[in-house]
Amino acid sequence: MSESSYTIQQIAERLNAESFEVKHDTLINTLLIDSRSVVSPGTSLFFAIEAHRDGHEFIGDAYNTGVRSFVISNASYRDVFPDANFLLVPDVLLALQQLAADHRGKFDLDVVAITGSNGKTVVKEWLYQLLAADFNIVRSPKSFNSQIGVPLSVWQLSADHTLGIFEAGISKSDEMEQLATIIQPTIGILTNIGEAHAEGFSSAGKKLLEKLKLFTGVKLFVYSPDYTGGIALKDLPGERRFSWSTTVKADLEILFVEPIKGRSYIRARYKSEEIECLIPFSDRASVENGIICWATLLALDYTPQEADLRLEKLTSVNMRLTLKNGINQCSVIDDSYSADISSLAIALDFLRLQNQHVLRTLILSDLYETGKNDKDLYAEIASLLKQKQVNRLIGIGPHISESAGIFELESTFYESTQAFLENFPAMHFNNETILVKGARRFEFERISKLLTQKIHDTVMEIDLNALANNLKFYQSKLKPGVKVMAMVKAFSYGSGSFEIANLLQYHKADYLAVAYADEGISLRKAGITLPIMVMSPEPSAFEAIVKHKLEPELYNMDILKAFVDFLPDTQFSYPVHLKIDTGMHRLGFEEPDLPDLLPVLRLEEKIKVVSAFSHLAASEDARHDEFTTYQLDRFLAIVKQVRAELGYDFIRHISNTSAITRHPEAQLDMVRIGIGLYGFDSGLKSNAGLHTVGVLKTTITQIKTIGPLETVGYGRRGVLPEGGTIATVKIGYADGYRRSFGNGVGRMLVSGKPAPTIGSIAMDMCMLDITGIEAKTGDEVIVFNDQLTIGDLADQIGTIPYEILTNISQRVKRVYFYE
């Protein structure tokens, strides 16, 4: 997605499309390569790239979603869909890259490019964390670093951005120059050079030289001479270079790394002085990535003191190494997506850090892309396993199996993943740490699933990335300068407290709003520093409000006078928010109140109005648009009088979630985003553009077969006339699954299929009719997700998504995911 838009004619000219004729006049701001990910079809341009599958095969699917603009290399599709725009080019992938490069050229800003064999994504994400306070950053989504991922990443650039951070990865020669043309970096960072993708190059030196092409012409190059061996300093890129090393002289010379309770204290020499930093990680991979970020901050002229403060606050990035609870009191390190010598060494370091079990087991697949023959490769691995004190090896694949004699430790070998799975029931895993390390083609996630302990509790999973994306969605709809107040009342609509607030603060929301003072106090104690408005301040909470620097909403003369009387005479002008009632008729001053209100506001020096706001009653409903306009006009008239009386400006806000997109004229100075953050907006058709944030899941406790006319649950209300199969699941009305979902009204997903409730909902459990559905005790059951949505549940019982979300009990465990 990009905030910049181009006409289809402009894009056709840039791509030199053959015989182009406009059939569907539109502005394009979204580039698509996947027909399953269409969000805004009317403004999307689909690129039919020939990759693992020919993208032309999915033109019909994209067309059916509403897409009407395509870039193709097969002219025959123009006749199939005569009302669509088809830009015919010789090479669709090259066209995507050319368009992104042209888009990049429009912006004059610093762009950081990152490449290397490992650590690119972590370094990118950490630099984002470290620099976000100073820049409006656009960065690669996740690990979008390929020939396709890079142009899609760069396309995000807009005029608002002040810094770009993009990663680039290659697997063979003659790929990097094209990525360099797209990114056009001004700052380059080389993470490391390992064996990954070595088979695509004639030598390690050739691979290094290919990667360095990314940095041609950069103003600053950050690197380690440990990874640029054989290349003279004068031949390295960069008008200015900044080096770091753990072994040789460098601009940042690492003296030692000392682990301290899961963190790492690092001391180094910089500008002839010793400096230090503390990073909240201790594994080898994180230490190296942290040092790279440290070097980058120093190279960008941050002081050692400021760099240390920022590095200490780094948070983990969910990458390939994930520690999970396993079966039989085991711990499982899941690294089931890649395998090369460098990443194996790092993973083994992580394995060695685990002291909760005496025994260490490695499940390892054949390694590819190393550039070594089997004899040398597995001899090196055998030495590595001995060095890292691995106790047992389970090798999977024909190559490692043929090299069985090389390994001196206890070992077992299987020709394939399937052979391992077939023998799994007879294997003994108990009280050990197991590293699962495999190349993607071996599908080791199947092994990890067997070894990992299943969660049998009811769990609410919160995707913080999705929430951040929803925030960005609304921010993208705002006019320049419009602020955002995020509503985090009612336990953030059931999704959490400081976990959500931390994310909103990190992503630069301007204000938070809570219902009661105790909610704001909890956020302050959790380190939230954003301004927080309290919507229902009580006189008994005034002391706490002032102590914790919360800002009260004042909605009538009684609460205003009570707050003023509470404030000491020496008190500075305390920030308050003025609530105006324009037709909701809940709380707020009305126009007849102004003669009494305005003199108090003008003369009272103890308080200062920082915002005045009102609440739209039906902004999501087109039937009430006239009333919405009336409310806006009434609000503007009242605040005009207030401003004139006070003699100073304040923030005006009336727009709620749905009004942001439906009534842009109501954005004013600030908007309030509530349930839209969590993926629901009644003003958007099918919540288009929003991501599902929460997934509520539970498990099957027991499965029973019942006969015809036997009854289920309290009051004998549940009956299967012909008999069938029922499953008892671990969620009830005490968890927030209301009794009104009972007796077939509610449905959950079992093995991906809808299963209706049967009988009454109990306090801690309920029953589902799973007749005809294959399931077993312990299986996961989805209460709601992106397929069976909260909106669907609301419709089932005739309520609204707000109530579904906020009803989820706090005894339900929340688990947060952030990649």
C-alpha positions in Angstrom: 0.0 0.0 0.0 1.2 3.5 -0.8 -0.4 6.8 0.0 0.7 8.0 -3.4 -1.7 7.3 -6.3 -1.1 7.0 -10.0 -3.6 6.9 -12.9 -3.6 3.7 -14.8 -2.5 5.8 -17.8 0.6 7.1 -16.0 1.6 3.6 -15.0 1.1 2.4 -18.6 3.4 5.1 -19.8 6.0 4.3 -17.2 6.0 0.6 -18.1 5.8 1.2 -21.9 2.7 -1.1 -22.0 1.9 -2.3 -25.5 -1.3 -1.0 -27.3 -2.8 0.2 -24.0 -6.4 1.4 -24.0 -8.1 2.7 -20.8 -11.1 0.5 -20.2 -11.6 1.3 -16.5 -10.5 4.7 -15.3 -9.0 4.5 -11.8 -6.3 5.6 -9.5 -3.8 2.9 -8.4 -2.2 2.9 -5.0 -2.0 -0.9 -4.2 0.1 -3.5 -6.0 -1.0 -7.1 -5.8 0.7 -10.4 -6.6 -1.7 -12.6 -4.7 -5.4 -12.8 -5.6 -6.2 -14.0 -2.0 -5.0 -10.8 -0.5 -7.2 -8.2 -2.2 -8.3 -5.4 0.2 -9.1 -2.4 -2.1 -9.9 -3.9 -5.5 -10.8 -0.6 -7.1 -7.4 0.9 -6.5 -5.4 -2.3 -7.0 -3.1 -3.3 -9.8 -2.5 -7.1 -10.1 0.8 -8.3 -11.5 0.5 -11.8 -13.1 4.0 -12.9 -12.2 5.2 -16.3 -13.4 6.8 -17.8 -10.3 6.0 -21.2 -8.8 2.6 -20.8 -10.3 1.8 -18.7 -13.3 0.1 -15.6 -12.0 -2.1 -15.4 -15.2 -4.0 -18.4 -13.8 -5.3 -16.2 -11.0 -6.5 -13.3 -13.0 -10.0 -14.6 -12.9 -9.9 -14.9 -9.1 -8.7 -11.3 -8.8 -11.3 -10.1 -11.3 -14.0 -11.7 -9.2 -12.9 -9.7 -6.2 -13.4 -6.5 -8.1 -9.9 -5.9 -9.5 -10.0 -4.3 -12.9 -6.4 -3.5 -13.6 -3.7 -6.1 -14.5 -0.1 -6.3 -15.7 0.3 -9.3 -18.0 2.7 -10.8 -20.5 0.1 -13.1 -22.1 -2.1 -11.0 -24.4 -4.9 -13.6 -24.6 -6.4 -12.5 -21.3 -7.4 -9.2 -22.7 -10.2 -10.9 -24.7 -11.5 -12.8 -21.6 -12.2 -9.7 -19.5 -12.9 -6.9 -22.1 -13.9 -4.3 -19.5 -10.6 -4.5 -17.5 -7.3 -2.6 -18.0 -4.5 -4.9 -19.2 -1.0 -3.6 -19.4 0.9 -5.9 -21.7 4.7 -6.1 -21.0 7.4 -8.5 -21.9 8.3 -9.4 -18.3 5.8 -8.8 -15.5 8.3 -9.2 -12.6 10.6 -6.6 -14.3 7.6 -4.3 -14.7 6.9 -4.5 -11.0 10.5 -3.7 -10.2 10.6 -0.8 -12.7 7.5 0.7 -11.3 8.8 0.5 -7.7 12.1 2.0 -8.7 10.4 4.8 -10.4 8.3 5.4 -7.3 11.4 5.3 -5.1 13.0 8.0 -7.2 10.3 10.5 -6.3 11.4 10.8 -2.7 14.5 12.5 -1.3 15.1 10.8 2.0 17.7 8.5 3.6 17.1 4.8 3.0 18.8 2.1 4.9 19.5 -1.2 3.0 20.4 -4.3 4.8 21.7 -7.6 3.4 23.7 -10.6 4.6 23.2 -14.3 5.2 21.4 -14.1 8.6 19.9 -11.4 10.9 18.5 -9.1 8.2 15.0 -9.0 9.5 15.9 -8.8 13.2 18.3 -5.9 12.5 15.7 -4.2 10.4 13.0 -4.5 13.1 15.4 -3.5 15.9 16.5 -0.4 14.0 12.9 0.5 13.6 12.5 0.2 17.3 15.6 2.3 17.9 14.9 5.0 15.5 11.1 5.3 15.4 11.1 8.1 18.0 13.1 10.3 15.6 11.8 9.3 12.2 8.5 8.4 10.4 9.9 5.1 9.1 8.7 2.9 6.2 10.2 -0.6 6.3 10.0 -4.0 4.7 7.0 -6.0 6.0 8.3 -9.0 7.9 11.0 -10.5 5.7 10.0 -9.1 2.3 13.5 -9.2 0.9 13.2 -11.0 -2.4 12.9 -9.9 -6.0 9.2 -9.6 -5.4 9.2 -8.6 -1.8 11.6 -5.6 -2.2 9.5 -3.7 -4.8 6.3 -4.3 -2.7 8.2 -2.9 0.3 9.5 0.2 -1.5 6.0 0.9 -2.9 5.0 1.8 0.6 7.0 5.0 0.5 5.0 8.2 0.8 5.8 11.9 1.2 5.2 11.6 5.0 8.1 9.2 5.5 11.5 10.5 6.7 13.5 7.3 6.7 13.2 3.9 4.9 14.6 0.6 6.1 14.6 -2.2 3.6 16.2 -5.6 3.6 17.4 -7.5 0.5 18.2 -11.1 0.0 19.6 -13.0 -3.0 20.2 -16.7 -3.8 22.3 -16.4 -7.0 24.4 -14.1 -9.1 23.1 -11.1 -11.0 20.2 -10.4 -8.6 21.4 -7.7 -6.4 21.9 -4.9 -9.0 18.1 -4.9 -9.7 17.3 -4.7 -5.9 19.8 -1.8 -5.6 18.1 0.0 -8.4 14.8 -0.3 -6.6 15.9 0.6 -3.1 18.5 3.3 -4.0 20.0 3.2 -0.6 22.0 6.0 1.1 23.0 3.9 4.1 24.2 0.3 3.8 24.4 -2.4 6.5 26.1 -5.8 6.0 25.0 -8.3 8.7 27.2 -11.3 8.0 28.2 -13.7 5.3 27.5 -17.4 5.9 26.8 -20.5 3.9 23.2 -19.8 3.2 22.5 -20.0 -0.6 26.1 -20.7 -1.3 25.3 -23.2 -4.1 24.1 -20.2 -6.2 27.6 -18.8 -6.3 30.9 -20.1 -7.5 32.6 -19.1 -4.2 32.1 -17.3 -0.9 34.0 -14.3 -2.4 31.7 -14.1 -5.3 28.7 -14.1 -3.0 30.2 -11.3 -1.0 30.9 -9.2 -4.0 27.4 -9.7 -5.3 25.9 -8.6 -2.0 28.1 -5.5 -1.9 26.5 -4.3 -5.1 23.6 -3.3 -3.0 25.7 -0.5 -1.5 27.2 1.1 -4.5 27.1 4.8 -4.0 25.9 4.8 -0.4 26.9 7.7 1.9 27.5 5.4 4.9 28.5 1.7 5.0 28.3 -0.2 8.3 30.1 -3.6 8.3 32.4 -5.9 10.1 35.8 -6.8 8.6 35.2 -10.2 10.0 32.9 -10.8 7.0 34.7 -8.8 4.3 38.0 -10.7 4.3 39.9 -10.5 1.1 38.6 -7.1 0.0 40.8 -4.1 0.5 39.4 -1.2 2.5 39.6 1.1 -0.5 37.5 -1.3 -2.5 34.6 -1.4 0.0 31.5 0.8 -0.8 30.6 3.9 1.0 31.7 7.6 1.1 32.1 7.0 4.8 32.6 3.6 6.5 32.0 2.4 10.0 33.3 -0.9 11.1 32.8 -3.2 14.1 34.6 -6.3 15.1 35.1 -8.8 17.9 38.5 -9.9 16.6 40.4 -7.0 14.9 40.8 -3.2 15.1 37.6 -1.4 14.1 35.7 1.8 14.7 33.7 -0.2 17.3 36.0 -2.7 18.8 34.2 -5.2 21.0 36.3 -6.0 24.1 34.0 -8.6 25.8 30.5 -9.8 26.1 29.3 -10.8 29.6 25.9 -12.6 30.1 23.9 -11.3 33.1 20.6 -12.9 34.0 19.4 -13.4 30.4 20.9 -10.1 29.2 24.3 -9.2 27.7 26.7 -6.5 29.0 28.9 -5.5 26.1 32.1 -3.4 26.5 33.9 -1.9 23.5 36.4 0.7 22.5 35.1 3.6 20.4 37.0 6.8 19.6 39.9 5.8 21.9 37.5 5.4 24.9 35.8 2.5 26.4 32.0 2.5 26.2 29.3 0.0 27.2 25.8 -1.1 26.5 23.3 -3.6 27.8 21.0 -5.6 25.6 18.1 -7.7 26.9 19.2 -10.9 25.2 22.0 -13.4 25.7 22.0 -15.8 22.7 24.7 -15.4 20.1 22.4 -14.3 17.3 20.9 -11.6 19.3 24.2 -10.4 20.6 25.6 -10.0 17.1 22.5 -8.3 15.8 22.6 -6.0 18.8 26.2 -5.1 18.1 25.3 -4.3 14.5 22.5 -2.0 15.7 24.9 -0.4 18.2 27.4 0.3 15.5 24.6 1.8 13.3 23.5 4.2 16.0 27.0 5.4 16.6 27.6 5.7 12.9 24.5 7.9 12.8 26.1 10.1 15.5 24.0 9.1 18.4 26.0 9.4 21.6 27.1 6.2 23.4 24.9 7.1 26.3 21.8 7.5 24.1 22.6 4.3 22.2 22.8 2.4 25.5 19.5 3.7 26.7 17.7 2.7 23.5 19.4 -0.7 23.1 18.4 -1.7 26.7 14.7 -1.3 25.7 14.8 -3.6 22.6 12.1 -6.2 22.5 12.3 -9.6 20.8 11.3 -10.2 17.2 9.5 -13.4 16.6 11.8 -15.1 14.2 12.8 -18.7 13.6 14.0 -19.7 17.0 11.0 -20.2 19.3 11.2 -22.0 22.6 8.0 -24.0 23.5 6.9 -26.4 26.2 7.1 -29.9 24.9 5.7 -33.3 25.7 7.0 -35.4 28.7 8.6 -32.4 30.5 10.7 -31.5 27.4 11.5 -28.1 26.0 11.4 -27.7 22.2 13.4 -25.1 20.2 11.6 -24.8 16.9 13.8 -23.7 14.0 12.1 -25.8 11.4 12.4 -23.4 8.5 16.0 -23.3 7.4 19.3 -25.1 7.8 22.8 -24.0 7.1 26.1 -24.2 9.1 26.0 -20.6 10.3 22.4 -20.7 11.5 23.0 -24.2 13.0 25.9 -22.9 15.1 23.7 -20.1 16.3 20.8 -22.4 17.1 23.2 -24.7 19.0 24.4 -21.8 21.1 20.7 -21.2 21.9 20.3 -24.9 22.7 23.3 -24.7 25.0 21.8 -21.8 26.9 18.9 -24.0 28.0 19.8 -25.3 31.5 16.4 -26.6 32.5 17.3 -30.1 31.3 20.5 -32.1 31.4 20.1 -33.8 28.0 20.3 -31.9 24.7 18.9 -33.5 21.5 19.2 -32.3 18.0 16.8 -33.3 15.2 18.6 -32.2 12.0 17.8 -32.6 8.3 20.1 -32.8 5.3 21.7 -29.4 4.8 21.7 -27.8 1.4 23.1 -24.6 -0.1 26.4 -24.9 1.8 28.8 -25.3 -1.1 30.5 -28.3 0.6 30.7 -31.9 -0.2 29.0 -34.3 2.2 32.2 -35.6 3.8 33.5 -32.2 4.7 30.0 -30.9 5.6 29.1 -33.6 8.1 32.6 -33.8 9.5 32.2 -30.1 10.3 28.8 -30.7 11.8 30.1 -33.6 13.9 32.8 -31.4 15.3 30.3 -28.7 16.0 28.0 -31.0 17.9 30.8 -32.2 20.1 31.9 -28.6 20.8 28.3 -27.6 21.7 27.9 -30.7 24.0 24.9 -32.2 22.2 24.0 -35.5 23.7 21.9 -37.1 21.0 21.4 -36.6 17.2 18.4 -37.7 15.1 19.4 -37.2 11.5 16.7 -37.1 8.8 17.5 -37.3 5.1 19.6 -39.5 2.7 22.8 -37.5 2.9 23.1 -37.2 6.7 22.1 -40.9 6.9 24.9 -42.0 4.6 27.3 -40.0 6.8 26.2 -41.8 10.0 29.6 -43.2 10.7 31.1 -39.7 11.1 29.1 -38.9 14.3 30.5 -40.1 17.6 27.5 -39.3 19.9 24.3 -41.3 20.3 22.5 -41.1 17.0 19.6 -42.4 15.0 18.9 -41.8 11.3 15.8 -41.8 9.0 15.7 -41.4 5.3 12.7 -39.0 5.4 10.5 -37.0 7.7 7.7 -39.5 7.0 9.9 -42.4 8.2 10.6 -40.5 11.4 6.9 -39.8 12.0 6.0 -43.4 11.5 8.5 -44.5 14.1 7.6 -41.6 16.5 5.3 -43.7 18.8 8.3 -46.0 19.7 10.7 -43.1 20.5 11.6 -41.9 23.9 11.7 -38.2 24.6 11.7 -37.2 28.3 13.1 -34.3 30.3 15.4 -33.0 27.6 15.8 -29.9 25.4 15.2 -30.7 21.7 16.3 -28.5 18.9 14.3 -29.1 15.7 16.4 -27.8 12.8 15.4 -28.5 9.3 15.4 -27.2 5.7 12.0 -26.1 4.6 11.6 -29.0 2.1 11.6 -31.4 5.0 8.5 -29.9 6.6 9.8 -30.2 10.1 6.8 -28.3 11.4 5.1 -31.7 11.4 7.8 -32.9 13.9 7.6 -29.8 16.0 3.8 -30.2 16.3 4.2 -33.7 17.7 6.8 -32.7 20.2 5.2 -29.5 21.4 2.8 -29.6 24.3 -0.7 -28.6 23.3 -2.5 -25.8 25.2 -5.6 -27.2 26.8 -6.8 -23.9 28.3 -9.2 -21.3 26.8 -6.9 -18.7 25.3 -7.4 -15.3 23.7 -4.6 -14.8 21.1 -4.0 -11.1 20.3 -2.1 -10.3 17.1 -0.4 -7.1 17.8 0.8 -6.8 14.2 -2.8 -6.8 13.1 -3.7 -4.1 15.6 -0.8 -2.0 14.5 -1.9 -2.5 10.9 -5.4 -1.4 11.8 -4.1 1.7 13.4 -2.0 2.5 10.3 -5.1 1.9 8.2 -7.0 4.7 9.9 -3.9 6.9 10.1 -3.7 6.6 6.3 -7.2 8.0 6.0 -6.5 11.1 8.0 -5.8 14.5 6.7 -2.3 15.9 7.4 -1.9 17.0 11.0 -4.9 15.2 12.4 -4.2 13.5 15.7 -5.3 10.1 17.0 -6.9 9.3 20.4 -7.0 5.5 20.9 -9.7 4.1 23.2 -8.4 1.6 25.6 -11.3 1.6 28.1 -12.8 -1.7 29.3 -9.5 -3.6 29.3 -9.0 -2.4 25.7 -12.3 -3.9 24.6 -11.3 -7.1 26.2 -8.0 -7.4 24.5 -5.6 -6.4 27.3 -4.4 -3.4 29.2 -0.8 -2.2 29.0 0.0 -4.7 26.3 -2.2 -2.8 23.9 -1.3 0.6 25.3 2.4 -0.1 24.8 1.8 -0.9 21.2 -0.3 2.2 20.6 2.4 4.3 22.3 5.1 2.7 20.2 3.1 3.4 17.0 2.7 7.1 18.0 -0.9 7.4 19.0 -1.3 11.0 20.4 -3.8 10.3 23.2 -5.3 7.3 25.1 -8.7 7.3 26.6 -10.0 5.2 29.5 -13.4 5.1 31.3 -12.2 5.3 34.9 -9.2 6.5 36.8 -8.1 3.1 37.9 -7.6 2.0 34.3 -5.4 5.0 33.7 -3.4 4.4 36.9 -2.7 0.8 35.8 -1.3 2.2 32.5 0.9 4.7 34.3 2.3 2.0 36.5 3.1 0.0 33.4 5.2 2.8 32.0 2.7 4.4 29.6 3.6 8.1 29.2 1.1 9.2 26.6 -1.6 11.7 27.7 -4.6 9.8 29.0 -8.1 11.2 29.2 -10.4 9.8 31.9 -14.0 9.8 30.6 -15.8 9.2 33.8 -13.9 10.9 36.6 -15.3 10.6 40.1 -14.6 13.1 42.8 -13.2 10.3 45.0 -10.6 9.7 42.3 -9.4 13.3 41.8 -6.4 12.9 44.0 -5.2 9.8 42.0 -6.0 11.5 38.7 -3.7 14.4 39.6 -1.0 12.2 41.1 -0.8 10.1 38.0 -1.1 13.0 35.6 -4.4 11.8 34.1 -6.7 14.3 32.3 -10.4 14.4 33.3 -13.4 14.8 31.1 -15.7 17.5 32.5 -19.3 17.1 31.3 -21.4 19.3 33.7 -21.0 22.2 36.1 -21.1 20.0 39.2 -18.1 17.9 38.1 -16.3 21.0 36.8 -16.7 22.9 40.1 -15.8 19.8 42.2 -12.5 19.4 40.3 -11.7 23.1 40.5 -12.4 23.1 44.2 -10.1 20.1 44.7 -7.1 21.7 42.9 -4.9 23.7 45.2 -4.6 27.5 44.6 -0.9 27.0 43.7 -1.8 24.4 41.1 -0.7 25.2 37.5 -3.4 25.2 34.9 -4.4 21.6 34.9 -5.4 20.0 31.5 -9.1 19.1 31.1 -11.3 17.9 28.3 -14.7 19.5 27.7 -17.6 17.2 26.7 -20.3 18.8 24.5 -23.6 17.1 24.0 -24.8 17.5 20.4 -27.6 14.9 20.4 -26.3 11.7 22.0 -27.9 12.9 25.2 -25.7 11.0 27.6 -23.1 13.3 29.1 -22.0 16.8 28.2 -22.7 20.5 28.2 -25.4 21.7 25.9 -25.7 25.1 24.3 -28.1 26.5 27.0 -25.3 25.8 29.5 -22.8 28.1 27.9 -23.8 31.3 29.8 -22.9 29.6 33.0 -19.9 27.6 31.7 -18.0 30.2 29.7 -17.3 32.7 32.5 -16.0 30.0 34.7 -13.7 28.7 31.9 -12.5 32.2 31.2 -11.7 33.3 34.7 -10.6 30.0 36.3 -6.8 29.8 36.1 -6.6 26.3 37.8 -7.7 24.5 34.6 -7.0 24.8 30.9 -9.1 23.2 28.2 -6.9 21.1 26.1 -9.7 19.6 24.1 -13.4 19.9 23.5 -15.3 17.0 22.0 -18.6 15.4 21.3 -19.9 12.0 20.3 -21.6 11.1 17.0 -24.7 8.9 17.6 -24.9 7.1 14.2 -21.9 7.9 12.1 -21.9 4.3 10.6 -25.4 4.5 9.3 -26.3 6.2 6.0 -29.9 6.6 7.2 -28.7 9.1 9.8 -26.2 11.0 7.8 -28.3 14.1 8.0 -28.3 13.9 11.8 -24.5 13.4 11.8 -24.1 16.6 9.8 -26.4 18.3 12.2 -24.3 17.2 15.1 -21.1 18.3 13.5 -22.5 21.7 12.7 -23.9 22.1 16.2 -20.5 21.1 17.7 -18.6 23.6 15.5 -20.9 26.4 16.5 -20.5 25.7 20.2 -16.7 25.3 20.2 -16.5 28.5 18.2 -18.1 30.3 21.1 -15.9 28.6 23.6 -12.7 29.5 21.6 -13.8 33.1 21.4 -14.5 33.3 25.1 -11.2 31.6 26.1 -9.0 33.4 23.7 -6.8 30.3 23.0 -7.0 27.2 20.8 -7.6 23.6 21.9 -8.1 20.3 20.1 -11.5 19.7 18.6 -12.7 16.1 18.1 -16.0 14.5 17.3 -15.1 11.7 14.8 -15.3 8.1 16.1 -14.2 5.0 14.3 -16.8 4.9 11.5 -16.7 8.6 10.9 -13.1 8.5 10.0 -13.8 6.9 6.6 -17.5 7.9 6.2 -17.3 11.5 7.3 -13.8 12.8 6.6 -15.1 16.4 7.1 -15.6 15.5 10.7 -11.9 14.7 11.3 -11.2 18.2 12.6 -8.1 18.2 14.9 -8.2 14.7 16.3 -10.2 11.5 15.8 -11.0 8.8 18.3 -10.4 5.2 17.2 -12.1 2.5 19.2 -13.3 -0.9 18.0 -11.8 -0.3 14.6 -8.4 -1.0 16.2 -9.6 -4.5 16.8 -10.8 -5.1 13.3 -14.5 -4.0 13.3 -16.0 -1.0 11.6 -19.7 -0.9 10.9 -19.0 1.9 8.4 -16.8 -0.3 6.2 -18.3 -3.0 4.0 -17.1 -6.4 5.4 -14.5 -4.5 7.5 -12.5 -4.0 4.3 -8.9 -3.1 5.0 -8.9 -4.2 8.6 -7.2 -7.2 10.1 -8.6 -9.6 12.6 -6.8 -9.0 15.9 -8.2 -11.6 18.3 -8.7 -15.3 18.1 -10.5 -17.0 21.0 -9.9 -20.7 21.2 -10.5 -23.5 23.6 -10.2 -27.3 23.6 -12.3 -30.5 23.7 -12.4 -32.0 27.1 -14.4 -35.1 26.3 -16.4 -36.6 23.4 -19.5 -38.7 23.9 -21.9 -40.6 21.7 -25.6 -40.2 22.8 -28.7 -42.0 21.6 -31.9 -40.7 20.1 -33.8 -38.4 22.4 -31.2 -38.5 25.1 -30.8 -35.0 26.7 -27.7 -32.8 27.2 -27.0 -30.3 29.9 -29.0 -28.4 32.5 -32.8 -28.5 32.2 -32.5 -31.3 29.6 -32.8 -28.7 26.9 -30.3 -30.3 24.5 -31.7 -33.1 22.4 -30.4 -35.0 19.3 -33.6 -36.7 17.9 -31.5 -39.2 16.0 -28.6 -39.4 18.4 -25.1 -38.4 17.5 -21.7 -37.1 18.9 -21.2 -34.3 21.3 -18.0 -32.6 22.5 -17.6 -30.8 25.8 -15.4 -27.8 25.5 -13.7 -25.6 28.1 -15.6 -22.4 27.9 -18.7 -21.1 29.6 -20.6 -18.0 30.7 -17.9 -17.3 33.4 -15.5 -16.9 30.5 -17.8 -14.6 28.6 -19.5 -17.1 26.3 -23.1 -16.0 27.2 -25.9 -18.4 28.0 -27.8 -17.0 25.0 -25.4 -18.9 22.7 -26.9 -22.2 24.0 -29.3 -24.6 22.3 -27.9 -24.3 18.8 -27.8 -20.5 18.6 -24.0 -20.4 18.8 -21.5 -22.2 16.7 -17.8 -22.9 17.0 -15.2 -24.3 14.5 -14.1 -27.9 15.1 -11.6 -29.2 12.6 -12.5 -26.2 10.6 -16.2 -27.1 10.4 -19.1 -25.3 12.2 -20.5 -27.1 15.2 -23.6 -25.8 16.9 -24.0 -25.7 20.7 -26.3 -28.2 22.2 -28.0 -27.7 25.5 -27.5 -24.8 27.9 -24.2 -23.0 28.4 -22.8 -23.9 31.8 -20.5 -21.7 33.9 -17.2 -23.3 32.8 -18.1 -25.4 29.8 -20.6 -26.1 27.1 -21.4 -28.8 24.6 -21.2 -28.9 20.8 -22.9 -31.2 18.3 -20.0 -32.6 16.3 -21.9 -35.3 14.6 -20.1 -36.1 11.3 -17.0 -34.1 12.3 -13.7 -35.9 12.9 -12.3 -34.8 16.3 -10.7 -36.1 19.4 -10.2 -35.1 23.0 -7.7 -32.2 23.2 -8.4 -30.8 19.8 -8.5 -27.1 19.4 -11.8 -25.4 19.0 -12.2 -21.9 17.5 -14.8 -19.7 19.2 -14.0 -16.8 16.9 -11.3 -15.9 14.4 -11.1 -14.3 10.9 -13.4 -16.9 9.5 -16.0 -17.2 12.2 -15.9 -13.5 13.2 -16.9 -11.6 16.3 -19.5 -10.0 14.0 -20.9 -13.4 13.3 -21.2 -14.1 17.0 -22.9 -10.8 17.6 -25.4 -11.6 14.9 -26.1 -15.0 16.4 -27.4 -13.4 19.7 -28.6 -10.1 18.4 -25.9 -7.8 19.9 -22.9 -5.9 18.7 -19.2 -6.8 18.5 -18.4 -4.5 21.4 -20.3 -6.7 23.8 -18.8 -9.9 22.5 -15.2 -8.5 23.0 -15.8 -6.8 26.4 -17.6 -9.9 27.8 -14.5 -12.1 27.6 -13.5 -12.7 31.2 -10.1 -11.7 32.4 -9.7 -15.3 33.6 -9.2 -16.2 30.0 -5.5 -16.2 29.3 -4.4 -13.6 26.8 -1.4 -14.5 24.6 0.2 -11.7 22.5 1.9 -12.2 19.1 4.1 -9.6 17.5 6.3 -10.3 14.6 
